[in-house]
Amino acid sequence: MELLVTLDPADRVPLHAQLERALREDVRAGRLRPGARLPSTRRLAAQLGVSRGVVVEAYAQLHAEGYLATRRGSGTHVAHAAAAPAAARGDAPAPRPRYTFHPGQPDLSAFPRTAWLAATRRALHALPDQDLGYGTVRGPRVLREALAEHLGRTRGTAADPQRMLVCSGLIQGFTLAFAALRDAGATRIALEDPGWLGHRTVAAHTGLEAVPIPVDDHGMRVDLLDEARVDAVVVTPAHQSPMGAVLAPDRRAALLGWAQRTGGLIVEDDYDAEYRYDREPVGALQGLDPDHVLYAGSASKILAPALRLGWLVAPLALSRALVEHKRHADLGTPLIEQLALAEFVESGELERHLRRTRRRYRARRDALLDALARHLPGVRVQGVAAGLHAVVLLPEGTDEHALVAAAGARGIEIHGLGDQRFEPAGGPPGLILGYAAMPEPAIAAAIAELAELMPR
């Protein structure tokens, strides 16, 4: 073990006192944490170029002050009672909520650990040593081919592996896409209103002006795009985020017509398309016009956000720019996770996992609807035919912000619909309740408590 300590022989302060001060400050600042082992007196003396007596004296003083402790057979370590003061450690973490209606959060306990571990082992066993270097920025071909087959069969995409780029989650994917659009001369991008806040955040980060386009029960108001004078548009056509509408067939056709007529790009966020319960699947727009639609998908909801795996299928005109932005961002997404995902998809484990989680999430959706009908019969619920959340429209005049705050004080995490709007007060009050991460009894108990907070 080595410590970053510097002593100055020319200093009038004795060497042992300098060492005491340095170690004391490291403990107080949290750089040396409780339980951390320190070098032996002989080894630290050799590292610092001082006599062993200097270190022995410093250790003895810090031991007397309660900073250090000694255990037989394990040497000297930082005492557990010597934790850094609260100011040095930062604010204490907020208590975890008792109930979490976080939209977009899958059931993390459902992650298929055994199957994923087996896929990782197979991938590592087959991986040649030379492939442990820097790989292709696009992602390994075996994964792009596996995803292309899966997406073509289940989502109707024209997912040519040559047009595909594997990215580190959807936020990075949108960042790459928006940056490539900006470099190609785009300045304005249309976003759904209400819509996912992440789209607005990335647009601002990449220097694009976000233009709100209203959403109704049939999806985005595509008829307003010409008036908006935008260069690109982001849509969630299979399950609008957050309202849950499916983009109507005539609007799908009008949107593709807009792109072909103006040369604009459609960015298709295939949000929640894998989870549907009471309706037929809706094919991806990208399969209808791969030269004008950029398709974006992710493993975050179907497996786990911690994997940080996403994918883009881009028009050829934009593909090379995406690769160059990805190259400058990180030289490529971690390879072993990509190869594990390829094994997971090719072995059929992904589809088996999706069948299991669809059953689980349907049961939780039904539990939420039952609880709302029992405890909050006056609210209107929408967007529940698919996805992992429900939108609950509250009675007119309800203070959405106050309700979210009051629920938080009771340990119930909920999210207001206003947070997803360009103008928070630009529509009726509502809540977005993600139900995937909670078992049915917890959903029922949380809704019962939430009902107590509603104004009478």
GUKE-756138 format. One record per residue (C-alpha): z, x, y. Coordinates in steps of 0.5 Angstrom, whole numbers, plus 500, padded with zeros to 3 digits. Layout:
ZXY/...
END
This chain:
500500500/498503507/501500514/498501520/503505524/502510529/508515532/508519538/511526537/511527544/515521546/522522548/524516543/526519536/521518531/525514527/526509533/519509534/518507527/523501527/520498533/513498530/516495524/520490527/515488532/510487526/515482522/516478529/509477530/508475523/503481521/508483516/510476512/517475508/516478502/511483503/512490500/513496504/511503502/516507499/520512503/516518500/509515501/510512508/513519510/507522507/502517511/505518517/506526517/514526518/520528514/522523509/529522513/525519518/523513514/530513510/533512517/528507520/529503513/536503513/537500520/532495519/536493513/542492517/539488522/536483516/529485517/528488510/531487503/531491497/530489490/532493484/525495481/521492486/522497492/523495499/520488502/521484508/527479508/525472507/530470513/526475517/520469518/517470525/520465531/516459532/513461538/510467534/508462528/504457533/506450533/508447526/503443522/503436523/506432518/500429513/499422513/501417508/495414507/488417509/482412511/478418513/470416513/466420509/472424505/470423497/476423492/477430491/481429485/475427482/471434482/469435475/473442475/471443467/464442468/463446474/467452471/462451465/456451470/459457474/460461467/453460465/450462471/454468472/452470464/445469466/445473472/442480472/446485476/440486481/441479483/448480486/444484492/441480498/437474495/432470498/434466504/431460502/436460496/434461489/428458486/432455480/436451485/430449489/426446483/432443480/434439487/426438488/426434481/433430482/431428489/424426487/426422481/432419484/430419492/423418492/422425496/416429496/421435495/416441494/421447493/416451498/419447503/426447501/431451504/439451502/444451507/451452508/453444509/449439513/452442520/449448519/442445516/442440523/444447527/438450524/433444524/435443532/434450534/427450530/425444534/428447541/424453540/418449538/419446545/423440544/428438549/430431548/432428541/434421540/440419536/443413533/448409537/453408534/452414530/455420527/458425532/456431528/449429531/451429538/455436537/450440534/445437539/449439545/450446541/443447541/441445548/438439546/439432550/441427546/438420548/442414545/438409541/442402539/443400532/443393530/443389523/436392521/438399523/435403529/431400535/425404533/421400538/425403544/423410542/416410546/420408552/425414551/420419551/423424546/421429541/424428535/429422532/435423527/436417523/440415517/435410514/438408507/445407510/446407517/452411519/457408521/455401521/451401514/445397516/439399512/433401516/428394515/421395512/417394519/422399522/420404517/413403518/414403526/418410525/413413521/407411526/411413532/411420529/404420527/402418534/406422538/407428533/414427534/419429528/423425524/430428521/432424516/440424514/440421507/447419508/451416503/444414499/447416492/453411493/450403492/454397489/450391491/443392493/437396490/436403492/432405498/427411497/427416502/422416508/420423507/417421501/412417505/410422510/413429508/409432514/413428519/419428516/425433515/430431510/437433509/442432504/449435502/453436496/459434500/460427498/457427491/462433489/466436495/466439502/469445500/462447496/459448503/452446500/446443503/439442503/433441508/426439506/422441512/414440514/411446513/410447520/417448521/419451515/418458517/422457523/428454519/428460514/428465520/434462523/438462517/436469516/439471523/445466521/448469515/442472510/443466506/448461502/453464497/448465491/453464485/455457488/448455488/446458481/452454479/449448482/443449479/446449472/450443474/444439476/440441470/445440465/445433467/453433469/451431476/448424474/454423469/459425475/455420480/456415474/463416474/465416481/460410483/465406478/471409481/469408489/466400487/473399485/476402491/471398495/473392492/481393493/479394500/476388501/481384497/486387502/483385508/482378506/489377504/492381510/487381516/483374514/480374522/476380522/469381520/467387515/460390514/457396511/460395504/454394500/453402499/457408502/464410502/467406508/467400511/466398518/472393520/470389527/476387530/478380534/475381542/480384546/484388541/486395544/482399539/485406541/492403541/491401534/489407532/495411535/500406532/497407525/498414526/505414528/506410522/503415517/496411517/490415519/484410521/478412526/476407531/469405532/468407539/469414537/462414534/459411541/456414546/460410551/467408547/467402550/460400549/461395544/466390540/473394538/473396530/475401525/471405520/476405514/474410509/476408502/474413497/480418497/485413496/487409489/487402489/495400490/495405496/489401499/493395499/499398501/496401507/492395509/499391509/502395514/496396518/496388519/503388521/501393527/495388529/496383535/498376534/
END
